[in-house]
């Protein structure tokens, strides 16, 4: 009989962890959070499973998660199999007509389906759509300027409009929307490949989300890379804007997305390490927050 109290006490730390999460549960209840799924979390089976658990946990904790994804590694592999060379200019994939067919197939037919399947192991929750569906994402042809010249990189789109109707309907029905970063054309009847970081930020702003979370393969934004691996834990929109010209090319669309989000009504934008299992839960429900948080101007250090 003496085992009874001991057994109760060994479970106490679990109760304490749950109680510590209470302020965050209260603060985030009913709020929309947009999560950009990418990096290692997208290709490692254990990380994928943990990501799905985290998103479902958010949903059952009373939040409204929306997942936006790209699929760089999977697209590159599929293009290789199709004998199409992957080429990048200004950090963007050159997307020919043939390549666009592959991009569309991989994003909507492979990456999205797998993610929807992982989420739906926990119940009938996830619904996949692309930016084409119900005019969710509209784009026009994007031509980056390289060394002063406009360069044609094919079917790469610049977002011009977001229609949140389908996503909001799914959220109201308790579902988890999973959005592939493909856009419909504003004017020429084509579909476009759009950067998933940019798409997640635009959708977060249009939804008036509480939080944008961008999963990446680094710990956050480094203070003085490569001389230091100290991560900046919090910075304002203006502080971030000053740092943008010196960032590595891979971080630019992520941090530009965070900047766009907080300048357009999103309360916080965070870049977090997707290589850490359950990093989403650590970031939202503890004050041990990992990664880098961007806040609107006027909300500096607490």
C-alpha positions, 0 to 999 in steps of 0.5 A: 500500500505504501506505493500509492503516495510515491506513485502520485509524487512521481507524477507531480512534475507533469502536473507542474509543467501543465500548470506552468503552461496555463498563462500561455494557454489563457493568452493564446486561446482562440488565437490564430497562429500561422506556421511555416513548415520547412527545413529539416522538420520537413524531411526527417521522419521523427521531426515530421511526426513531432511537428504534427503532434505539436500542431494538433496539440495547439488545436486541442489547446484552443488555438487555431493553427494554419500550416503553410509549406513549400518543398525545396528538397522534394522539388529538387529531387523530383526535377532531378528525376525528370531530368530538369536542371535546378537553377537559382537566381537571387535566391529564387528557383528559376521555374520554367513551364516544365518545372512548374508542372513538377512543382505543382505536383510535388507541393500539392500531390506529395508534400501536402498529402503527407502532412495532411496524413500525419495530422489526420492520424490524430483525428479528422482535422487537416484539410489541404488546399493550395493558393489556387483554391478559392483564390486564396493566394493571387500573384503576378509574375515576379522579376527580381533585379540583379545588378540593376537588370530585371531578370526573367525567372519564369513562373515565380510569383509575387503575391498581390492579394490574399483571400482568407475566406476558405481558410477562415471557413475551415478554422471556424469548422475546427479544421487545420488548413494546410496550404501549399505555396502555389498562387493563381495568376492575377492576369495571365491564366498561369499558376505561380510558384511563390516563396513559402516564407513570403506566403506564410507572412502574407497569410498571417497578416491577412488573417490578423494572426496572433503569431507567425512561426517560421521553422528553420535549420538554425537556432534563430537570428545570430547576433554577429555571425560567423564570429558569434553564435549568440542568438538575438532572442527579441528585436523590434521591426525597425531593429530587424530592418537595419539588419536585413542588408547583412543577412545570409540569403537564406534568412532574408525571405524568412526575416522579411516575412517576419517584418511584413507580418508585424508591420501588418497587424501580427502580434509576434513573428518568430523564427525557431529551430525546426531541428529541435523536437517540439520546438513549437510547444517550447516557443508558445507555452514556456518562457524558455522561448527558443529562437528569435522573436520579432515584435512591432515597434514600441514593444522592445525589451519587456 
